[in-house]
Amino acid sequence: MIAVVGLGFVGLTTALGFCEKGNQVFGYDINSEKAALISNKKLPFFEDGLQEVLEKHLGNNFKLASSIENAVKDAQVIILCVGTPSDANGKADLKYIKSAIDKILSTIDKKDKKILITKSTIPPSTTAKEIIPYIEKKGFKAGKDIFVANNPEFLREGHAWDDFINPDRIVIGTDDEYTKSIMTEIYKNFNVPIHFVSLNTGEFIKYLSNTFLATLISYSNEMSIIADHIGGIDVKSAFKIFHEDKRWYGNPANMQTYAYPGCGFGGYCLPKDTQAIVAKAEEYGYDSKILKNVLKVNSEIKPHWISKISADINKTDAITVLGLSFKPESDDVRQTPAYEIINLLLKSGFKNIIAYDPLANELFDKIYNLPIKYANTLEDAIKVSDTIVIATGWKEFIKNKNLFKNKNVYDLRYIL
Ligand SMILES: NC(=O)c1ccc[n+]([C@@H]2O[C@H](COP(=O)([O-])OP(=O)(O)OC[C@H]3O[C@@H](n4cnc5c(N)ncnc54)[C@H](O)[C@@H]3O)[C@@H](O)[C@H]2O)c1
């Protein structure tokens, strides 16, 4: 039995979605007008496909509760779908979450060991640092009297029903096995991967998604502003043709490799071309915001890694840097991030650096002439140090994962 608290776009869709998948769901919304509409089988908002399922399930699998107490008393899983608007400082305002929790805790029994899931969008660390302490202050021990987890929702308004019923993946932020087993049960008919991750990771994944989309939109808008400043550019056709790039559509070179963290972009094109369009926009009177910061973040990511390494490793220790070309399966070392990484390591006092690249050792040495040693094979490179820094994501490194056992690896490309 599931209780859904808050029956807005997300809550009503969630409630009816779980009914459709064969669960019994109690729904409750504090807004009596909204509740009255729903009880009359009327949607409080437009969402394609939802009317039919409301009519189908209301009074059957879906019961509208007149109070939060009635909604949660028989439910094993309570799903919070209340709003999380911005407060005056731009932070996520948790007032609706906290007030729903107050009511829930005043009605449930510790021995029922209910699972409280936040489906509302909450910033990373909120469950661990705000929700759990808030609940514990009220006398419930998390992981014993109540189980607290998050389960971000990725539906798009306008496609809410289809997105909920046919999701790409399900993410559950939880640290305990009991919650995992119950959530596996309630999501068992969805036939998609269920990812159990840490509390913070669950919350983070939702923000990865939304901030990425927001960035793409502002990026596109900034490019349209630059185009207008330069003039003679048909923005609409330019974007249409841009979308024909096969990287949007999947293998062999899809967009995922770009929406991926690492130690920055390099090579012949991305750095110089981004710089050039920033300069051209300036020439035409527009001071770019996003593109300038794209370059700034690209330089900041390298010292960020070096400070992590410097904090852990003695300056006298040997460090092996794997990968010297700017990207795998290429020997191009122009503007390669590996140069900056090694240079920063040298500058911060590391003297014993051994480098290895499947193709680019000689070229890198010739062009940059750094005071480091080179290894001829991956095995030799790994053998000589306890600390390994992966600067380029070569397949050879992934294939030989076993060589990295018992090593302190800084995987700057997140490949292992
Ligand atoms: N709308 C989307 O496309 C979308 C997608 C994914 C995630 N989210 C997130 O899901 C959450 C809900 O979004 P929404 O668009 O459904 O919001 P919404 O405003 O449509 O719905 C929230 C509902 O919660 C109710 N509510 C508030 N306090 C309550 C309480 N104490 N008890 C019972 N009901 C209460 C409100 O009356 C309202 O009907 C937000 O955190 C949002 O960021 C939204």
The ligand as an SDF file (V2000), in Angstrom:
LIG
                    3D

 44 48  0  0  0  0  0  0  0  0999 V2000
    6.2370   19.5410  -12.6350 N   0  0  0  0  0  0  0  0  0  0  0  0
    7.1970   18.8060  -13.1290 C   0  0  0  0  0  0  0  0  0  0  0  0
    7.3610   18.6500  -14.3440 O   0  0  0  0  0  0  0  0  0  0  0  0
    8.1510   18.1070  -12.2070 C   0  0  0  0  0  0  0  0  0  0  0  0
    8.9450   17.0560  -12.7070 C   0  0  0  0  0  0  0  0  0  0  0  0
    9.7990   16.3910  -11.8270 C   0  0  0  0  0  0  0  0  0  0  0  0
    9.8790   16.7940  -10.4980 C   0  0  0  0  0  0  0  0  0  0  0  0
    9.0970   17.8410  -10.0450 N   0  0  0  0  0  0  0  0  0  0  0  0
    9.1880   18.1870   -8.6290 C   0  0  0  0  0  0  0  0  0  0  0  0
    8.1000   17.5390   -7.9420 O   0  0  0  0  0  0  0  0  0  0  0  0
    7.6040   18.3690   -6.8880 C   0  0  0  0  0  0  0  0  0  0  0  0
    6.1230   18.6580   -7.1090 C   0  0  0  0  0  0  0  0  0  0  0  0
    5.9920   19.3520   -8.3500 O   0  0  0  0  0  0  0  0  0  0  0  0
    4.5500   19.5990   -8.9990 P   0  0  0  0  0  0  0  0  0  0  0  0
    4.7790   20.2360  -10.3120 O   0  0  0  0  0  0  0  0  0  0  0  0
    3.7650   18.3490   -8.9060 O   0  0  0  0  0  0  0  0  0  0  0  0
    3.9810   20.6830   -7.9640 O   0  0  0  0  0  0  0  0  0  0  0  0
    2.4680   21.1290   -7.7470 P   0  0  0  0  0  0  0  0  0  0  0  0
    2.5240   22.4770   -7.1530 O   0  0  0  0  0  0  0  0  0  0  0  0
    1.6910   20.8950   -9.0000 O   0  0  0  0  0  0  0  0  0  0  0  0
    1.9390   20.0950   -6.6680 O   0  0  0  0  0  0  0  0  0  0  0  0
    2.2790   20.1120   -5.3130 C   0  0  0  0  0  0  0  0  0  0  0  0
    1.0230   19.7580   -4.5460 C   0  0  0  0  0  0  0  0  0  0  0  0
    1.3670   19.5430   -3.1730 O   0  0  0  0  0  0  0  0  0  0  0  0
    0.2680   19.9750   -2.3960 C   0  0  0  0  0  0  0  0  0  0  0  0
    0.7040   20.1340   -1.0030 N   0  0  0  0  0  0  0  0  0  0  0  0
    1.5090   21.0620   -0.4530 C   0  0  0  0  0  0  0  0  0  0  0  0
    1.6740   20.8230    0.8700 N   0  0  0  0  0  0  0  0  0  0  0  0
    0.9750   19.7080    1.1360 C   0  0  0  0  0  0  0  0  0  0  0  0
    0.7600   18.9550    2.3160 C   0  0  0  0  0  0  0  0  0  0  0  0
    1.3020   19.2970    3.4890 N   0  0  0  0  0  0  0  0  0  0  0  0
   -0.0180   17.8720    2.2450 N   0  0  0  0  0  0  0  0  0  0  0  0
   -0.5960   17.5090    1.0690 C   0  0  0  0  0  0  0  0  0  0  0  0
   -0.4370   18.1910   -0.0690 N   0  0  0  0  0  0  0  0  0  0  0  0
    0.3430   19.2580   -0.0370 C   0  0  0  0  0  0  0  0  0  0  0  0
   -0.1750   21.2610   -3.0830 C   0  0  0  0  0  0  0  0  0  0  0  0
   -1.4830   21.6230   -2.7400 O   0  0  0  0  0  0  0  0  0  0  0  0
   -0.0190   20.8660   -4.5450 C   0  0  0  0  0  0  0  0  0  0  0  0
   -1.2280   20.3720   -5.0870 O   0  0  0  0  0  0  0  0  0  0  0  0
    8.5020   19.6160   -6.8940 C   0  0  0  0  0  0  0  0  0  0  0  0
    9.5540   19.4170   -5.9990 O   0  0  0  0  0  0  0  0  0  0  0  0
    9.0140   19.6660   -8.3140 C   0  0  0  0  0  0  0  0  0  0  0  0
   10.2440   20.3530   -8.3850 O   0  0  0  0  0  0  0  0  0  0  0  0
    8.2360   18.4770  -10.8710 C   0  0  0  0  0  0  0  0  0  0  0  0
  1  2  1  0
  2  3  2  0
  2  4  1  0
  4  5  1  0
  4 44  2  0
  5  6  2  0
  6  7  1  0
  7  8  2  0
  8  9  1  0
  8 44  1  0
  9 10  1  0
  9 42  1  0
 10 11  1  0
 11 12  1  0
 11 40  1  0
 12 13  1  0
 13 14  1  0
 14 15  2  0
 14 16  1  0
 14 17  1  0
 17 18  1  0
 18 19  2  0
 18 20  1  0
 18 21  1  0
 21 22  1  0
 22 23  1  0
 23 24  1  0
 23 38  1  0
 24 25  1  0
 25 26  1  0
 25 36  1  0
 26 27  1  0
 26 35  1  0
 27 28  2  0
 28 29  1  0
 29 30  1  0
 29 35  2  0
 30 31  1  0
 30 32  2  0
 32 33  1  0
 33 34  2  0
 34 35  1  0
 36 37  1  0
 36 38  1  0
 38 39  1  0
 40 41  1  0
 40 42  1  0
 42 43  1  0
M  CHG  2   8   1  16  -1
M  END
$$$$
